Amino acid sequence: MDFKAVDKYWRMIRVYNQLKRISTNNGSEISNAESGDATEDFFCQCYHLKDWLIKDKSLLKEDVEEFINKSPSLSLAADYCNSFKHAGLKRPPRSGKLIQKINTHVNFDLTTTGFVASSRLEITISGKKYDSLVLAENCIKDWDRFLRQNEITFPSP
């Protein structure tokens, strides 16, 4: 089977779009679990993109692990992913910070035709609060910067 980094990248973007929809406008239905599921899925897809890039060494001009360690957003994504994948971290976090608490905020915005529901995760990491959607957007920006630096272009699906 062929594992192409382009496929993983676009899967990360599709999962991001799902997270964005749940976080901003999920229509008239929402649950308090959807934002948590979408956040975990996004950060796992985001972090594991590195494995797919590593498989094709011809793509890389710089060390992807070092790039993740230097990126505040991607290192937090790695910690979040590994925390949920392994039921807690066994090693010190890449970011040097600890995930302390996760809060779900469910919103119902009234409109003239009913309401629009949304749900966002607020992640407290070493005392600082992060919005999961904003953190996800920063991760995508960092991955896109890494791809540009390595002269990697992924055609649209």
GUZA-940303 format. One record per residue: residue number from 0; x, y, z of N, C-alpha, C, O, CB in turn; residue in one letter. Coordinates in Angstrom, 3 decimals, decimal comma. Each point is the difference from the previous one (the first is absolute). Glycine has a CB too. Layout:
# residues N
(node NUM (X Y Z) (X Y Z) (X Y Z) (X Y Z) (X Y Z) 'A') ...
***
This chain:
# residues 157
(node 0 (0,840 -1,184 0,000) (-0,840 1,184 0,000) (0,882 1,243 0,000) (1,067 0,022 0,613) (-2,903 -1,265 0,604) 'M') (node 1 (1,379 2,263 -1,905) (0,751 1,237 -0,140) (-0,529 1,030 1,003) (-1,197 0,287 0,029) (1,630 -0,775 -2,486) 'D') (node 2 (0,459 1,038 3,273) (-0,377 1,014 0,985) (0,614 1,326 -0,419) (1,189 0,238 0,211) (-1,340 -1,966 1,649) 'F') (node 3 (-0,659 2,581 -2,448) (0,488 1,273 -0,508) (-0,298 1,113 0,993) (-1,112 0,109 0,516) (0,783 -0,906 -2,871) 'K') (node 4 (1,342 1,624 2,615) (-0,159 1,115 0,929) (-1,105 0,951 -0,456) (-0,692 0,589 0,831) (3,114 -0,779 -0,231) 'A') (node 5 (-2,590 0,342 -1,907) (-1,057 0,867 -0,515) (-1,369 -0,466 0,493) (-0,854 0,826 0,323) (2,253 -0,330 -2,353) 'V') (node 6 (-1,615 -1,813 2,091) (-1,286 -0,523 0,460) (-0,233 0,336 1,469) (-1,111 0,355 0,391) (1,276 -2,208 -2,071) 'D') (node 7 (0,881 1,740 2,489) (-0,126 0,300 1,433) (-0,232 1,498 0,212) (-0,786 0,399 0,859) (2,285 -2,357 -0,303) 'K') (node 8 (-0,810 2,777 -1,346) (-0,185 1,447 0,108) (-1,457 0,371 -0,259) (-0,603 0,742 0,775) (2,984 -0,372 -1,501) 'Y') (node 9 (-2,943 -0,887 -0,367) (-1,374 0,370 -0,338) (-1,001 -0,608 0,981) (-1,066 0,573 0,224) (1,737 -0,410 -2,629) 'W') (node 10 (-0,344 -1,305 2,988) (-0,869 -0,541 1,053) (0,004 0,933 1,208) (-1,050 0,254 0,590) (1,503 -2,612 -1,382) 'R') (node 11 (0,723 2,869 1,164) (0,091 0,965 1,094) (-0,883 1,218 -0,302) (-0,699 0,489 0,887) (3,057 -1,271 -0,359) 'M') (node 12 (-2,330 1,267 -1,749) (-0,814 1,162 -0,381) (-1,490 -0,336 0,077) (-0,790 0,821 0,464) (2,646 -0,010 -1,968) 'I') (node 13 (-2,250 -2,006 1,056) (-1,422 -0,388 0,099) (-0,449 -0,064 1,461) (-1,096 0,452 0,333) (1,308 -1,759 -2,478) 'R') (node 14 (0,619 0,758 3,003) (-0,336 -0,093 1,426) (-0,043 1,403 0,612) (-0,847 0,285 0,846) (1,923 -2,582 -0,701) 'V') (node 15 (-0,156 3,175 -0,579) (-0,044 1,390 0,457) (-1,332 0,648 -0,383) (-0,616 0,686 0,815) (3,125 -0,531 -1,027) 'Y') (node 16 (-2,948 -0,372 -1,024) (-1,275 0,579 -0,442) (-1,165 -0,502 0,838) (-0,939 0,749 0,267) (1,857 -0,570 -2,575) 'N') (node 17 (-0,868 -1,429 2,722) (-1,029 -0,533 0,898) (0,072 0,696 1,364) (-1,028 0,381 0,560) (1,120 -2,612 -1,756) 'Q') (node 18 (1,109 2,393 1,718) (0,179 0,703 1,281) (-0,515 1,433 -0,108) (-0,657 0,498 0,915) (2,666 -1,934 -0,382) 'L') (node 19 (-1,712 2,094 -1,647) (-0,451 1,382 -0,207) (-1,527 0,078 -0,034) (-0,596 0,892 0,603) (2,711 -0,401 -1,877) 'K') (node 20 (-2,742 -1,434 0,564) (-1,472 -0,013 -0,075) (-0,604 -0,176 1,393) (-0,919 0,730 0,372) (1,031 -1,688 -2,707) 'R') (node 21 (0,389 0,014 3,092) (-0,519 -0,257 1,348) (0,241 1,215 0,893) (-0,825 0,314 0,858) (1,248 -2,792 -1,136) 'I') (node 22 (0,697 3,159 0,081) (0,372 1,136 0,846) (-0,723 1,287 -0,348) (-0,053 0,918 0,818) (2,243 -1,973 -0,559) 'S') (node 23 (-2,750 1,139 -1,464) (-0,598 1,265 -0,428) (-1,466 -0,097 -0,400) (-0,786 0,895 0,312) (3,024 -0,254 -1,055) 'T') (node 24 (-2,618 -1,722 0,054) (-1,381 -0,102 -0,466) (-0,304 -1,458 -0,337) (0,280 -0,469 -1,103) (-0,220 2,846 0,203) 'N') (node 25 (-0,625 -3,067 1,851) (-0,350 -1,407 -0,205) (-1,490 -0,164 -0,274) (-0,567 -1,072 0,212) (2,458 0,403 1,282) 'N') (node 26 (-2,517 1,739 -1,967) (-1,435 -0,071 -0,258) (-0,776 -0,004 1,303) (0,353 0,709 0,943) (0,082 -1,949 -3,067) 'G') (node 27 (-1,491 0,444 2,176) (-0,869 0,014 1,186) (0,264 -1,182 0,934) (-0,772 -0,240 0,929) (-0,954 1,414 -2,291) 'S') (node 28 (2,805 -1,910 1,122) (0,305 -1,146 0,859) (1,435 0,072 0,500) (0,900 0,430 -0,721) (-2,568 -1,821 -0,533) 'E') (node 29 (1,870 0,966 2,491) (1,339 -0,034 0,577) (-0,036 -0,902 1,222) (-1,037 -0,168 0,642) (1,574 2,503 -1,493) 'I') (node 30 (0,604 -2,903 1,153) (0,138 -0,728 1,257) (1,243 0,522 0,694) (0,849 0,627 -0,632) (-2,008 -2,700 -0,293) 'S') (node 31 (1,270 1,822 2,203) (1,181 0,493 0,701) (1,229 -0,867 -0,273) (1,090 0,326 0,470) (-2,589 0,600 1,298) 'N') (node 32 (1,351 -2,017 -2,513) (1,135 -0,866 -0,322) (0,616 0,303 -1,368) (1,158 -0,338 -0,243) (-2,210 -1,410 1,656) 'A') (node 33 (0,293 2,376 -2,300) (0,474 0,199 -1,373) (1,281 0,818 -0,093) (0,902 -0,360 -0,756) (-3,250 0,213 0,043) 'E') (node 34 (2,444 1,230 1,460) (1,210 0,828 -0,100) (1,207 -0,746 0,549) (1,102 0,143 -0,529) (-2,496 1,934 0,735) 'S') (node 35 (1,209 -2,864 0,838) (1,105 -0,796 0,534) (0,476 -1,042 -0,986) (1,203 -0,184 -0,186) (-2,090 0,554 2,459) 'G') (node 36 (-0,055 -1,057 -2,908) (0,356 -1,013 -0,996) (0,720 0,631 -1,191) (1,012 -0,520 -0,470) (-2,989 -0,858 1,183) 'D') (node 37 (1,450 2,491 -1,191) (0,602 0,666 -1,159) (1,373 0,566 0,332) (0,905 -0,038 -0,833) (-3,191 0,588 -0,002) 'A') (node 38 (2,448 -0,030 2,041) (1,298 0,539 0,415) (1,040 -1,108 0,081) (1,110 0,143 -0,512) (-2,267 1,679 1,787) 'T') (node 39 (0,798 -2,918 -0,636) (0,933 -1,125 0,107) (0,355 -0,535 -1,382) (1,166 -0,278 -0,280) (-2,123 -0,311 2,529) 'E') (node 40 (-0,036 0,446 -3,107) (0,252 -0,493 -1,350) (0,928 0,941 -0,754) (0,939 -0,446 -0,661) (-3,183 -0,664 0,652) 'D') (node 41 (1,982 2,425 0,106) (0,856 0,947 -0,719) (1,438 -0,086 0,482) (0,914 -0,130 -0,815) (-2,873 1,643 0,502) 'F') (node 42 (2,178 -1,444 1,623) (1,374 0,025 0,495) (0,744 -1,302 -0,290) (1,217 0,015 -0,181) (-1,955 1,557 1,961) 'F') (node 43 (0,033 -2,681 -1,826) (0,653 -1,265 -0,375) (0,360 -0,005 -1,487) (1,105 -0,402 -0,363) (-2,383 -0,797 2,178) 'C') (node 44 (0,364 1,638 -2,676) (0,313 0,085 -1,430) (1,149 0,985 -0,230) (0,910 -0,264 -0,787) (-3,311 -0,290 0,206) 'Q') (node 45 (2,346 1,672 1,268) (1,008 1,047 -0,129) (1,375 -0,520 0,410) (0,966 0,156 -0,746) (-2,723 1,583 1,186) 'C') (node 46 (1,851 -2,345 0,718) (1,287 -0,475 0,499) (0,535 -1,156 -0,847) (1,200 -0,069 -0,265) (-1,864 0,790 2,573) 'Y') (node 47 (-0,209 -1,618 -2,728) (0,466 -1,170 -0,743) (0,365 0,301 -1,454) (0,539 -0,868 -0,686) (-1,958 -0,498 2,173) 'H') (node 48 (1,136 2,570 -1,965) (0,477 0,390 -1,323) (1,514 -0,168 -0,069) (0,536 -0,361 -1,047) (-2,452 1,989 0,793) 'L') (node 49 (2,604 -1,371 1,356) (1,459 -0,123 0,012) (0,452 -1,412 -0,360) (1,004 -0,165 -0,693) (-0,907 1,961 2,424) 'K') (node 50 (-0,826 -2,820 -1,272) (0,375 -1,383 -0,319) (-0,076 -0,253 -1,497) (0,841 -0,703 -0,560) (-1,670 -0,033 2,803) 'D') (node 51 (-0,171 1,304 -2,884) (-0,182 -0,198 -1,437) (1,072 0,765 -0,789) (0,464 -0,460 -1,043) (-2,951 0,151 1,400) 'W') (node 52 (2,873 1,489 0,163) (1,083 0,748 -0,648) (1,324 -0,742 0,136) (0,786 -0,045 -0,946) (-1,990 2,199 1,415) 'L') (node 53 (1,452 -2,735 0,696) (1,244 -0,726 0,255) (0,129 -1,212 -0,921) (1,109 -0,348 -0,408) (-1,170 1,116 2,796) 'I') (node 54 (-1,055 -1,415 -2,719) (0,031 -1,187 -0,868) (0,601 0,303 -1,366) (0,641 -0,855 -0,611) (-2,646 -0,008 1,801) 'K') (node 55 (1,789 2,094 -1,666) (0,555 0,394 -1,296) (1,123 1,001 0,249) (-0,210 1,210 -0,079) (-2,018 -1,598 -1,107) 'D') (node 56 (3,402 -0,114 1,484) (1,141 0,841 0,361) (0,397 0,967 -1,115) (0,640 1,017 0,266) (0,147 -2,855 1,208) 'K') (node 57 (-1,153 1,538 -2,700) (0,350 0,898 -1,096) (-0,732 1,338 0,115) (0,407 0,987 -0,613) (0,005 -2,982 -0,842) 'S') (node 58 (-1,492 2,028 2,240) (-0,758 1,235 0,164) (0,699 0,989 0,941) (-0,153 1,213 -0,146) (-1,936 -2,517 -0,271) 'L') (node 59 (2,848 0,787 1,373) (0,467 0,825 1,110) (1,403 0,549 -0,197) (0,922 -0,711 -0,400) (-2,367 -0,628 1,859) 'L') (node 60 (1,575 2,625 -1,167) (1,308 0,636 0,008) (0,414 0,336 1,428) (1,175 0,252 0,267) (-1,599 0,678 -2,564) 'K') (node 61 (-0,527 -0,928 3,200) (0,312 0,277 1,403) (-0,666 -1,049 0,885) (-0,889 -0,729 -0,442) (1,093 3,208 -0,041) 'E') (node 62 (0,229 -2,542 1,714) (-0,482 -0,994 0,951) (-1,411 0,369 0,476) (-0,199 1,031 0,643) (2,579 -1,516 0,084) 'D') (node 63 (-3,336 -0,357 -1,047) (-1,393 0,274 0,356) (-0,206 -0,047 1,516) (-0,790 0,778 0,535) (0,063 -1,738 -2,739) 'V') (node 64 (1,415 0,073 2,893) (-0,132 -0,089 1,467) (0,493 1,288 0,656) (-0,625 0,512 0,929) (0,926 -3,019 -1,033) 'E') (node 65 (0,813 3,021 -0,382) (0,539 1,253 0,540) (-0,968 1,150 -0,264) (-0,208 0,851 0,864) (2,559 -1,689 -1,218) 'E') (node 66 (-2,938 0,862 -0,835) (-0,966 1,043 -0,336) (-1,188 -0,046 0,964) (-0,434 1,040 0,495) (1,140 -1,152 -2,918) 'F') (node 67 (-1,232 -1,076 2,690) (-1,126 -0,142 0,933) (0,399 0,488 1,383) (-0,759 0,716 0,652) (-0,117 -2,673 -1,967) 'I') (node 68 (2,069 1,570 1,767) (0,449 0,413 1,331) (0,129 1,516 0,119) (-0,219 0,549 1,080) (1,423 -2,718 -0,872) 'N') (node 69 (-0,855 2,852 -1,291) (0,161 1,454 0,020) (-1,311 0,747 -0,215) (-0,077 1,200 0,262) (2,379 -1,530 -1,101) 'K') (node 70 (-3,327 -0,363 0,368) (-1,289 0,630 -0,261) (-0,882 -0,099 1,244) (-0,353 -1,105 0,412) (0,538 0,547 -2,876) 'S') (node 71 (-0,547 1,690 3,068) (-0,879 -0,062 1,178) (-1,315 -0,731 -0,302) (-0,473 -0,788 0,819) (1,488 2,936 -0,012) 'P') (node 72 (-1,594 -1,891 -1,961) (-1,288 -0,616 -0,334) (0,136 -1,494 -0,260) (-0,769 -0,795 0,541) (0,025 2,969 -1,500) 'S') (node 73 (1,714 -2,563 0,135) (0,148 -1,410 -0,338) (0,484 -0,831 1,185) (-0,367 -1,168 0,125) (0,842 1,844 -2,470) 'L') (node 74 (0,341 -0,091 3,210) (0,430 -0,755 1,183) (-1,171 -0,205 0,959) (-0,087 -1,045 0,644) (2,415 1,981 -0,884) 'S') (node 75 (-3,228 0,042 0,346) (-1,209 -0,183 0,810) (-0,913 -1,047 -0,631) (-0,602 -0,807 0,709) (0,760 3,192 0,081) 'L') (node 76 (-0,263 -2,376 -2,123) (-0,807 -1,006 -0,686) (0,555 -1,395 0,271) (-0,761 -0,939 0,236) (0,164 2,612 -2,026) 'A') (node 77 (1,918 -1,809 1,757) (0,637 -1,290 0,285) (-0,328 -0,453 1,422) (-0,337 -1,162 0,224) (2,198 1,709 -1,837) 'A') (node 78 (-1,761 0,364 2,558) (-0,302 -0,347 1,401) (-1,461 -0,382 0,173) (-0,314 -0,957 0,708) (2,116 2,512 0,050) 'D') (node 79 (-2,692 -0,817 -1,398) (-1,433 -0,297 0,100) (-0,282 -1,377 -0,593) (-0,674 -0,828 0,612) (0,112 3,291 -0,742) 'Y') (node 80 (1,086 -2,691 -1,067) (-0,209 -1,284 -0,682) (0,529 -1,150 0,853) (-0,714 -0,971 0,252) (0,875 2,119 -2,489) 'C') (node 81 (1,074 -1,038 2,674) (0,604 -1,088 0,764) (-0,652 -0,195 1,364) (-0,052 -1,120 0,508) (2,179 1,572 -1,692) 'N') (node 82 (-2,624 0,627 1,778) (-0,703 -0,129 1,288) (-1,242 -0,868 -0,146) (-0,270 -0,855 0,843) (1,121 3,110 -0,147) 'S') (node 83 (-1,600 -2,034 -1,761) (-1,233 -0,767 -0,195) (0,270 -1,370 -0,614) (-0,747 -0,948 0,246) (-0,488 3,095 -0,516) 'F') (node 84 (2,278 -2,254 -0,511) (0,344 -1,289 -0,603) (0,490 -0,992 1,052) (-0,310 -1,190 -0,068) (0,889 2,369 -2,065) 'K') (node 85 (0,188 -0,683 3,106) (0,638 -0,883 0,977) (-0,579 0,138 1,410) (0,595 -0,488 0,961) (1,463 0,628 -2,331) 'H') (node 86 (-3,205 0,518 1,501) (-0,610 0,226 1,325) (0,990 0,693 0,932) (0,214 -0,429 1,134) (-1,673 -1,605 -1,441) 'A') (node 87 (2,050 3,099 -0,186) (0,982 0,765 0,766) (1,381 -0,160 -0,607) (0,281 -0,974 -0,698) (-1,651 0,691 2,775) 'G') (node 88 (2,227 1,256 -1,800) (1,360 -0,027 -0,537) (0,918 -0,795 0,920) (-0,080 0,111 1,223) (-0,298 2,116 -2,330) 'L') (node 89 (1,244 -3,024 0,506) (0,996 -0,764 0,759) (1,323 0,756 0,074) (0,811 -0,234 0,896) (-1,915 -1,906 -1,606) 'K') (node 90 (1,309 3,039 -0,230) (1,230 0,794 -0,075) (-0,351 1,469 0,225) (-1,172 0,377 -0,021) (2,243 -2,043 -1,583) 'R') (node 91 (-0,059 2,482 1,816) (-0,273 1,437 0,111) (-0,662 0,519 -1,278) (0,326 -0,469 -1,090) (1,642 0,732 2,652) 'P') (node 92 (-2,879 0,685 -1,450) (-0,682 0,521 -1,187) (0,968 0,734 -0,933) (0,939 0,656 0,452) (-3,042 -0,450 0,896) 'P') (node 93 (1,860 -0,329 -2,645) (0,830 0,693 -0,999) (-0,020 1,502 0,215) (1,014 0,684 -0,136) (-1,473 -2,513 -1,498) 'R') (node 94 (-0,713 2,318 1,972) (-0,163 1,440 0,161) (0,590 0,509 1,310) (0,195 1,203 0,175) (-2,248 -1,348 -1,559) 'S') (node 95 (2,334 -0,771 2,298) (0,458 0,401 1,330) (-1,138 0,477 0,877) (0,231 0,540 1,082) (1,948 0,070 -2,070) 'G') (node 96 (-3,419 -0,806 0,528) (-1,177 0,474 0,725) (-0,931 -1,170 0,292) (0,049 -1,032 -0,669) (0,141 3,296 -0,428) 'K') (node 97 (-1,035 -2,088 2,104) (-0,916 -1,066 0,409) (-1,445 0,340 -0,337) (-0,475 1,102 0,276) (2,053 -1,706 1,555) 'L') (node 98 (-2,262 -0,352 -2,427) (-1,440 0,158 -0,237) (-0,679 -0,227 1,344) (0,104 -1,077 0,588) (0,032 0,296 -3,045) 'I') (node 99 (-0,827 1,800 2,930) (-0,587 -0,061 1,334) (-1,498 -0,263 0,006) (-0,514 -0,746 0,834) (2,284 2,279 -0,123) 'Q') (node 100 (-2,459 -0,907 -1,657) (-1,461 -0,088 0,034) (-0,555 0,273 -1,383) (0,583 0,741 -0,792) (-0,623 -0,022 3,202) 'K') (node 101 (-1,111 -1,342 -2,685) (-0,701 0,223 -1,264) (-1,446 0,343 0,333) (-0,683 -0,753 0,695) (2,217 -0,851 -1,974) 'I') (node 102 (-1,987 2,730 0,786) (-1,382 0,423 0,185) (-0,690 0,062 -1,357) (0,595 0,414 -0,995) (0,024 0,897 3,071) 'N') (node 103 (-1,873 -1,725 -2,101) (-0,808 0,087 -1,210) (-0,995 1,132 0,165) (-0,701 0,079 1,009) (0,969 -2,553 -1,467) 'T') (node 104 (-0,331 3,346 -0,528) (-0,949 1,106 -0,001) (-0,999 -0,230 -1,132) (0,371 0,021 -1,173) (1,359 1,587 2,145) 'H') (node 105 (-2,984 -1,826 -0,623) (-1,056 -0,205 -0,984) (-0,782 1,305 -0,111) (-0,402 0,582 1,008) (0,245 -3,088 -0,498) 'V') (node 106 (-0,054 2,958 -1,746) (-0,703 1,257 -0,246) (-1,233 -0,248 -0,863) (-0,005 -0,846 -0,894) (2,172 2,119 1,078) 'N') (node 107 (-3,205 -0,508 0,117) (-1,215 0,018 -0,817) (-0,277 1,458 -0,335) (-0,386 0,779 0,872) (-0,567 -2,911 0,209) 'F') (node 108 (1,146 2,495 -2,322) (-0,236 1,370 -0,439) (-1,361 0,066 -0,670) (-0,259 -0,692 -0,985) (2,739 1,112 0,690) 'D') (node 109 (-3,347 0,422 0,845) (-1,342 0,155 -0,555) (0,043 0,759 -1,316) (0,715 0,992 -0,144) (-1,671 -1,032 2,453) 'L') (node 110 (0,172 -0,452 -3,267) (-0,149 0,668 -1,284) (-1,493 0,208 -0,237) (-0,825 -0,412 0,816) (2,977 -0,626 -1,743) 'T') (node 111 (-2,489 1,661 -0,162) (-1,415 0,226 -0,298) (-0,723 -1,298 -0,348) (-1,229 -0,059 0,056) (1,810 2,349 -0,854) 'T') (node 112 (0,168 -3,324 0,441) (-0,617 -1,276 -0,385) (0,228 -1,115 1,025) (-0,354 -1,151 -0,254) (0,663 1,826 -2,113) 'T') (node 113 (0,267 -0,348 3,498) (0,272 -1,022 1,013) (1,307 0,298 0,708) (0,175 1,078 0,567) (-1,438 -2,777 -1,908) 'G') (node 114 (2,173 0,752 1,309) (1,300 0,239 0,614) (1,102 -0,750 -0,748) (-0,251 -0,936 -0,758) (-0,874 1,265 2,980) 'F') (node 115 (2,344 0,120 -1,979) (1,199 -0,630 -0,536) (0,808 -0,482 1,190) (0,301 0,771 0,911) (-0,277 0,698 -3,008) 'V') (node 116 (0,321 -2,737 2,085) (0,761 -0,587 1,094) (1,474 -0,108 -0,377) (0,356 -0,203 -1,160) (-2,392 -1,071 1,905) 'A') (node 117 (2,872 1,416 0,269) (1,435 -0,215 -0,188) (0,588 -0,470 1,321) (-0,599 0,168 1,063) (0,724 1,604 -2,886) 'S') (node 118 (1,050 -2,358 1,734) (0,663 -0,520 1,190) (1,492 0,148 -0,187) (0,554 -0,401 -1,024) (-2,431 -1,229 1,478) 'S') (node 119 (2,533 2,217 0,556) (1,447 0,224 -0,081) (0,678 -0,552 1,228) (-0,556 0,008 1,098) (0,200 2,037 -2,482) 'R') (node 120 (1,564 -2,524 1,183) (0,811 -0,475 1,103) (0,951 1,092 0,443) (0,620 0,674 -0,823) (-0,800 -3,030 -0,012) 'L') (node 121 (0,289 2,523 2,134) (0,985 0,890 0,592) (0,975 -0,899 0,764) (-0,390 -0,712 0,925) (-1,259 2,704 -0,745) 'E') (node 122 (2,903 -1,949 -0,577) (1,017 -0,859 0,588) (0,903 0,864 0,878) (0,591 0,968 -0,479) (-0,670 -2,578 -1,503) 'I') (node 123 (0,185 1,263 3,260) (0,900 0,713 0,901) (1,320 -0,760 0,049) (0,056 -1,160 0,406) (-1,998 2,069 0,978) 'T') (node 124 (3,001 -0,225 -1,809) (1,330 -0,600 -0,070) (0,953 0,894 0,789) (0,231 1,157 -0,353) (-0,705 -2,225 -1,930) 'I') (node 125 (1,018 0,507 3,353) (0,909 0,742 0,890) (-0,558 1,377 0,346) (0,711 1,003 -0,049) (1,230 -2,231 -0,949) 'S') (node 126 (-3,231 1,258 1,349) (-0,647 1,220 0,462) (-0,525 0,917 -1,092) (-0,711 0,957 0,307) (2,174 -1,125 1,610) 'G') (node 127 (-1,139 -0,087 -3,179) (-0,469 0,834 -1,103) (-1,139 -0,706 -0,726) (0,062 -1,207 -0,233) (2,233 2,234 -0,022) 'K') (node 128 (-3,338 -0,273 -0,102) (-1,162 -0,563 -0,685) (0,167 0,145 -1,512) (0,366 1,059 -0,510) (-1,837 -0,513 2,494) 'K') (node 129 (1,190 -1,646 -2,678) (0,097 -0,043 -1,455) (-1,352 -0,416 -0,571) (-0,634 -0,922 0,513) (3,110 0,361 -0,402) 'Y') (node 130 (-2,910 1,225 -1,152) (-1,172 -0,404 -0,760) (0,470 -1,050 -0,997) (0,948 0,243 -0,747) (-2,107 2,033 1,023) 'D') (node 131 (0,517 -3,434 -0,300) (0,473 -1,097 -0,852) (-0,005 0,367 -1,479) (0,887 -0,425 -0,740) (-1,737 -1,174 2,437) 'S') (node 132 (-0,135 2,382 -2,143) (-0,049 0,379 -1,414) (1,155 0,927 -0,356) (0,618 -0,162 -1,053) (-3,112 -0,089 1,080) 'L') (node 133 (2,790 1,209 0,823) (1,113 0,928 -0,253) (1,325 -0,758 0,003) (0,859 0,252 -0,844) (-2,157 1,640 1,905) 'V') (node 134 (1,466 -2,813 -0,123) (1,211 -0,810 0,040) (0,118 -0,853 -1,261) (1,093 -0,146 -0,549) (-1,203 0,106 3,060) 'L') (node 135 (-1,000 -0,519 -2,970) (0,003 -0,795 -1,235) (0,402 0,865 -1,196) (0,781 -0,437 -0,845) (-2,575 -1,060 1,799) 'A') (node 136 (1,267 2,714 -1,030) (0,359 0,907 -1,096) (1,491 0,318 0,020) (0,637 0,070 -1,051) (-2,943 0,913 1,118) 'E') (node 137 (2,860 -0,793 1,123) (1,436 0,270 0,116) (0,828 -1,215 -0,419) (1,070 0,153 -0,590) (-1,547 1,465 2,450) 'N') (node 138 (-0,005 -2,810 -1,562) (0,694 -1,220 -0,432) (0,054 -0,083 -1,522) (1,043 -0,317 -0,572) (-1,794 -0,851 2,667) 'C') (node 139 (-0,363 1,451 -2,743) (-0,032 -0,048 -1,466) (0,948 1,039 -0,586) (0,705 -0,284 -0,968) (-3,086 -0,524 1,031) 'I') (node 140 (2,405 2,006 0,513) (0,934 1,036 -0,473) (1,444 -0,476 0,130) (0,813 0,212 -0,900) (-2,455 1,579 1,562) 'K') (node 141 (1,957 -2,439 0,468) (1,368 -0,485 0,196) (0,336 -1,126 -0,972) (1,100 -0,026 -0,552) (-1,244 0,672 2,963) 'D') (node 142 (-0,787 -1,580 -2,631) (0,260 -1,062 -0,979) (0,196 0,602 -1,389) (0,895 -0,411 -0,738) (-2,254 -1,219 2,109) 'W') (node 143 (0,527 2,598 -1,722) (0,134 0,620 -1,325) (1,357 0,697 -0,134) (0,607 -0,029 -1,071) (-3,111 0,344 0,961) 'D') (node 144 (2,980 0,307 1,181) (1,319 0,637 -0,014) (1,097 -1,061 -0,180) (0,938 0,198 -0,773) (-1,803 1,670 2,266) 'R') (node 145 (0,743 -2,989 -0,779) (0,960 -1,092 -0,138) (0,030 -0,520 -1,434) (1,070 -0,224 -0,566) (-1,441 -0,394 2,969) 'F') (node 146 (-0,803 0,430 -2,981) (-0,071 -0,504 -1,380) (0,653 0,982 -0,971) (0,742 -0,410 -0,894) (-2,865 -0,823 1,455) 'L') (node 147 (1,850 2,527 -0,388) (0,623 1,011 -0,870) (1,522 -0,026 0,143) (0,726 0,044 -0,994) (-2,788 1,394 1,185) 'R') (node 148 (2,542 -1,512 1,066) (1,446 -0,014 0,251) (0,668 -1,211 -0,640) (1,166 0,066 -0,388) (-1,556 1,154 2,533) 'Q') (node 149 (-0,334 -2,311 -2,257) (0,534 -1,223 -0,592) (-0,387 -0,144 -1,469) (0,222 -1,043 -0,616) (-0,320 -0,022 2,865) 'N') (node 150 (-0,487 2,132 -2,800) (-0,410 0,041 -1,406) (-0,909 -1,177 -0,364) (0,130 -0,618 -1,057) (2,010 1,798 0,515) 'E') (node 151 (-3,065 -1,462 1,466) (-0,977 -1,073 -0,203) (-1,335 0,646 -0,346) (-0,497 0,856 0,731) (1,705 -2,422 0,889) 'I') (node 152 (-1,776 1,148 -2,734) (-1,338 0,478 -0,351) (-0,917 -1,208 -0,143) (0,345 -1,000 -0,629) (0,594 3,056 -0,548) 'T') (node 153 (-2,090 -1,932 1,766) (-1,003 -1,051 -0,083) (-1,148 0,498 -0,861) (-0,670 0,964 0,369) (1,317 -1,881 1,904) 'F') (node 154 (-0,888 0,280 -3,415) (-1,113 0,435 -0,846) (-1,330 -0,244 0,714) (-0,131 -0,908 0,821) (1,487 0,412 -2,898) 'P') (node 155 (-2,313 1,316 1,746) (-1,345 -0,176 0,564) (-0,560 -1,356 -0,407) (0,271 -0,497 -1,093) (-0,661 2,990 1,035) 'S') (node 156 (-0,391 -3,079 0,950) (-0,572 -1,323 -0,324) (-1,010 0,077 -1,124) (-0,568 -1,020 -0,389) (0,918 0,335 2,739) 'P') 
***
